[in-house]
Amino acid sequence: MSDTSVPAQDLTLDIEAPAAGGTSIARHDGQVVFVSGALPGEKVRVRTEAGPPARFLRAAVTEVIEASAHRVPDRRLDYVPGDSADGSGAGFAAGPGAGAVPDSAGFGGMEFAHVDLAHSRTLKAEVLGDQLQRIGHIDRAAEVLPAPGETDGADWRTRVQLAVDDEGRAGMLAPRSHAVIPVTTPPLAAGPLHDLDMTTLHVPGVRRLEFAWAGDHGALIVRGRPTAQVLDEIESWLPTSFSLLTEATGPEQSHGRGRGGRPRGRGRAHAPAPALRVIRGDRTLTETVDGREFAVGADGFWQVHRDAAALLSSEVVRALPADVEAITDLYCGVGLLGITAARATGAPLFGVEGVETAIAHARDNAADLEARFLALSVDRARLPDSDVIILDPPRAGAGRKATSAIIESAARTVVYVSCDPATLARDLAALTGGGFGIESLTGFDLFPLTSHLETVTVLRR
């Protein structure tokens, strides 16, 4: 530790408000502290992270002194082996006087594991409203609605990534860390993914396991350098309803995964990922939305929540004007939103996506429509005359070039689907500054018990 490093501290804090990323805000000696594992209104003991001096501190709860009425037992304990917690209750965040979840069970990706599900949506709505105002200078309250039929928020993921530790155990990464916390089953997974027993699988040489499920079939992609024996063990362990793929070891390279190759991250990859080799099954999955089939790569982008594709596509269709002459779908992936809109209206469709494999699937998926797709970065595409533009960008948002192109286009209606309130706020500021007005903005809790949400914004001019 350097002389300028700030050491870790044990503090008692009063939690004030929710913050982005599933944390909460407190203050110590005038400095903002972002606290994980807390709820607004609570008094907690925390330990701060050591590190270089900064404008704010980060901390994690070690003890809940005065608990919120919205605190529930930490659901992460449902996914870790029984011996991960010592059974003493010293790390079980259940109510007044209860401590935080033990480090051995405190993996990332379930930031609201300790929060009542309905209240977690209230917190997400507050964060959404705050970021719209603070970043986009848009004073608008937005509701965050549950997915249809949502009950406990624990059975929805159709895409799951698990890291693998040096001993070959699969699990989740600890927050802000590369440490792997083994799990018994993929957290929050739906259907057959939930039934996978991770405790019987040991896969040294594997870096990551990527699971996907669609309809009655799934896929597992093995990343890393496992031996042939380990791959044989994986194949024996994996149910026959799953295809099995692994990174190719030869010189063949894929076209870069980007949105087409990240199960949910939705960022653009900066370097090509290794090509995939099929060990059994197929490299393509078939998703069905309202009776229409969509082909998507096993490593391709698709909405993660089991009901998200149907919900979002119906919201897009509902936002369309009575008469539509042409539709442009930016960041179109395999074509879900644009194809659904074109099918509903009969309008010609133009789609743009930077991942060639996704565009190949989009062309197949739209074979019965008047549609044209371009494999090109949205920032470089020349937009045709369309009265409706749909966009569903990665978490980085659309950005200046894309929003400028939309403003300069002939579009009268824009339907913006976003998974990041901060970049949404930035882009909406540009679009409203360019003459569009926000007709509606609705949040959907399509990532229950995590800090993420999806929004659908309808703009007109």
Sequence and secondary structure as in RCSB ss.txt:
>XXXX:A:sequence
MSDTSVPAQDLTLDIEAPAAGGTSIARHDGQVVFVSGALPGEKVRVRTEAGPPARFLRAAVTEVIEASAHRVPDR
RLDYVPGDSADGSGAGFAAGPGAGAVPDSAGFGGMEFAHVDLAHSRTLKAEVLGDQLQRIGHIDRAAEVLPAPGE
TDGADWRTRVQLAVDDEGRAGMLAPRSHAVIPVTTPPLAAGPLHDLDMTTLHVPGVRRLEFAWAGDHGALIVRGR
PTAQVLDEIESWLPTSFSLLTEATGPEQSHGRGRGGRPRGRGRAHAPAPALRVIRGDRTLTETVDGREFAVGADG
FWQVHRDAAALLSSEVVRALPADVEAITDLYCGVGLLGITAARATGAPLFGVEGVETAIAHARDNAADLEARFLA
LSVDRARLPDSDVIILDPPRAGAGRKATSAIIESAARTVVYVSCDPATLARDLAALTGGGFGIESLTGFDLFPLT
SHLETVTVLRR
>XXXX:A:secstr
  TT B   EEEEE  EE GGG EEEEETTEEEEEES  TT EEEEEE  BS  SEEEEEEEEEEE  TTB   G
GGGGS GGGS SSSTT   STT B   TTT  SS TTTTB HHHHHHHHHHHHHHHHHHHH       EEE TT 
SSS S BSEEEEEE TTS EEEE TTS  EEE SS TTB HHHHT  GGG   TTEEEEEEEEETTEEEEEEEE 
  HHHHHHHHHHS TTEEEEEE  SS B S  GGGG SS     SS  B EEEEES SEEEEEETTEEEEEETTS
   SBTTHHHHHHHHHHHHS SS S EEEET TTSHHHHHHHHHH   EEEEES HHHHHHHHHHTTTSSEEEEE
S GGG      SEEEE   TT SHHHHHHHHHHSS SEEEEEES HHHHHHHHHHHHHTT EEEEEEEEE STTS
S  EEEEEEE 
